[in-house]
Amino acid sequence: MPSNPLKRYQHGEGSYALVTGATLGMGEEWAHQLAALGFNLIIHGRSQAKLDAVRAAILAKHATVDVKTAIADAGALPPNLGELEALLPALSQITVLINNIGVTSKAFPLFEEAPTEDLLQQIAINDVFPTILTQRVLPTLKRNQPSLIVNVTSMGAWAPSPYLSAYSGSKAYNLIFSRSLYNEMRCEGNQVDVTTLVPGQVVSGMNEGPPTANMPTSHDFIRTTISKLSGGLFGVRPPPIMVPWMAHSMGYLAMQLMPRAMADWAVRSTVVDLRKKKLAAEQREKPSEDQVVPTMTANSSAGATANGVHEDGKATMTN
């Protein structure tokens, strides 16, 4: 790995990287590793307390970087950039945008039974928020060329999963949006490098450990990703699609080569098995009737947690 694979995007000591969903998992790891390379940071999340904790942890290791925080509800419709609205115009030195934030459902519900709020949140967080944010930041990135946009999709873009229709569709949007923007930058002769990052399973806010060869830690996955953003032997620009982890890359290649019907069968088999295990685990954890203690009041919002994510919908945020 080069001493600084992202040196192309550092213009003096004032360059900033904006990372969404930066209080957990891969987003937090992006923030730490970009700071280690000397980037100043804008870290986005929904909780000021969590953002402050990440900021303090970064500064404890990298005291010379500037770390700004910004709260925005990525699931809001119509879209609202929150504190980023005021912060972005004042920061003229952004050279890197990491559209990391994402949400999925762990419940594997039948599509017609999925809470409408959860479906809308998946589309808003995975697609609407990064689209609008990219549009706002792009003029700054063009002024600061060469610059970088990383859009995070998933294997779900190539493996449309039963019981995860909204999620798979949203990830396919990430892929096509990112590829289209990549082509636009090339047509216009801009050195705004746009790449689509394709993770498989990674130990993060969406997947619990332990890590394996097929499911690396967020630290190892982001470290590998950064090492391959320098372009390698074929130039200084990253490719339009990156599948940096070897095991994920092999799965991605297999999906490209096998007949569509075979790929769909493989996806169905895998997800049906995961769903059965999930439902069985929930059944084992379900208390018997004589163990149930009523906790709801007349004014309670059933299933709502403190951060607004519904436990019954199993929507899991990455920030």
LINUR-V54727 format. One line per field, one symbol per residue. ss: DSSP state (H for helix, E for strand, L for the rest). Layout:
# LINUR-V54727
ss: ???
This chain:
# LINUR-V54727
ss: LLLLLLHHHLLLLLLEEEELLLLLHHHHHHHHHHHHLLLEEEEEELLHHHHHHHHHHHHHHLLLLLEEEEELLLLLLLLLLLLHHHHHHHLLLEEEEEELLLEEELLLLLHHHLLHHHHHHHHHHHHHHHHHHHHHHHHHHHHLLLEEEEEEEEHHHLLLLLLLHHHHHHHHHHHHHHHHHHHHHHHLLLLEEEEEEEELLEELLLLLLLLLLLLEEHHHHHHHHHHLLLLHHHLLLLLLEELLLHHHHHHHHHHHHLLHHHHHHHHHHHHHHHHHHHHHHHHHHLLLHHHLLLLLLLLLLLLELLLLLELLLLEEELL
